Amino acid sequence: MKAGWRGFCRLCGTPAGGLVCWFAFFTLLALVDAAQVYAAQRFEEFTISWATAFRRAFEGNYTMAVLGLGVLWLARRFPFERARGWRWLGLHFGGALLYSLLFAVCYSALVHGQMSVKGKPFAFGETVRKLLLLYTLGNVAFYWLILLAHHGWHYYQRYRERERRAAELEGELSRAQLHALRMQLNPHFLFNTLNTIAALIHDQPETADRVVIRLGELLRASLDRPDTHEIPVRQELDFLGRYLEIEQARFGERLAVEFQIPHELEEALVPALVLQPVLENAIRHGIEPREAAGRIIVTAERQNGRLELRVVDNGPGLPAGEASFPREGIGLGNTRSRLQHLYGECQSLTLTAVPGGGLEVRLSLPFRTAGNSLPQPGSPPGIVGGNPPSATS
């Protein structure tokens, strides 16, 4: 029903379609008018035939339709302006009187010489006088009805156009903000990686060389689709595998990362690079301060139509007595902003202290997939540190 109404409105919005709808409306009025006149005359002394009833109804209503086109032209030619309100009122009041006069003249010319129900022919001059006397008020009201209806439709269209443009601007702004937030990740990550290369280049040049190669691969991967805001979990894990190879160069056996990602969730959509800042945060605050080996576990599960991602480290966690988490820097703050722009209130990013030490970062997103158009899922990257991948179902 709604689709049919929208189609009808689009048809009437075109010049040819509007003309068709205009005369269709007056045709309907003529049919109703003819039936009403025929039924009313059945109770009068002088009856009227169906042919006469239809003829008079169509003559009158089509005269109104043709003259109404002139009213619409005047409405477009002289729209309402608050600064010239009185002038506008005076002009259209005169237009209403002219419309009434033209209707009386045109209709009288159409019925001139025809026989009335009383058997007398219509005389042009007498018919004009009667119409002006009996129908001037109604014709003036009809003129203003057309005028106000036109202005109401015009302002409604302008309102819809403003809404459409506002929605487009809001969408463009949101896309620009998302793009800017994503681009912030690149210099932030690049800065940290260059520090790693600088620390390795003298003592471990071969390792530094591998890090440079991995860095180039990561930058290429992040720039291949700069306008893609969501990717499958599979691609996110592939990116994380390359990133963790760089971090492995810094920490060696001190860093172990385990992915517990069910196979059926690898095609779920997540924001591009959403887990890299979370892992970076865990490494910086959970692994780097430790002298012993550290461990990070990345898990994913589907719950009630949502995708739950968790990154848990076994680092020092929240210092005793802290009232709030001091660990949300550029990376996590950027991730929180991106989630808000993409999903509004249908997402969450929470940090929770793990009993016995460590921190859990939980991301809750709407569960979505791209369907069969995506490539077949591949294998998630292995555990950094030499252990085989561990997947749970």
FENSUL-V551717 format. One line per field, one symbol per residue. ss: DSSP state (A for helix, B for strand, O for the rest). phi: phi as a letter, one per 20 degrees, with the letter a starting at -180 (. if undefined). A space follows every 10 residues. Layout:
BEGIN
ss: ???
phi: ???
END
This chain:
BEGIN
ss: OAAAAAAAAA AAAOAAAAAA AAAAAAAAAA AAAAAAAAAA AOOOOOOOOA AAAAAAAAAA AAAAAAAAAA AAAAAAAOOO OAAAAAAAAA AAAAAAAAAA AAAAAAAAAA AOOOBOOOOO BOOAAAAAAA AAAAAAAAAA AAAAAAAAAA AAAAAAAAAA AAAAAAAAAA AAAAAAAAAA AAAAAAAAAA AAAAAAAAAA OOOOAAAAAA AAAAAAAAAA AAAAOOOOOB BBAAAAAAAA AAAAAAAAAA AAAABBBBBB BOAAAOOBBB BOOOOAAAAA AAAAAAAOOO OOOBBBBBBB BBBOOBBBBB BBBOOOOOOO OOOOOOOOOA AAAAAAAAAA AAAOOOOBBB BBBOOOOOBB BBBBBBOOBO AAAOOOOOOO OOOBOOOOOO OOO
phi: .fffffffff fffegfffff ffffffffff ffffffffff ffddfdecef ffffffffff ffffffffff fffffffcff cgfcffffff ffffffffff ffffffffff egnfeffend ffdgffffff fffedfffff ffgfffffff ffffffffff ffffffffff ffffffffff ffffffffff gffffffffe feecffffff ffffffffff ffefcfdeec cfggffffff fffffffffe dlffdccddd dggfefefec ggmfefffff ffffdddgfe eefdccddcb bdclmcdddc ccddffmegg nfebfedeef ffffffffff ffcmeebbcc dcfegnoobd ddddcffbce nffffffdef ffffoneffd ddd
END
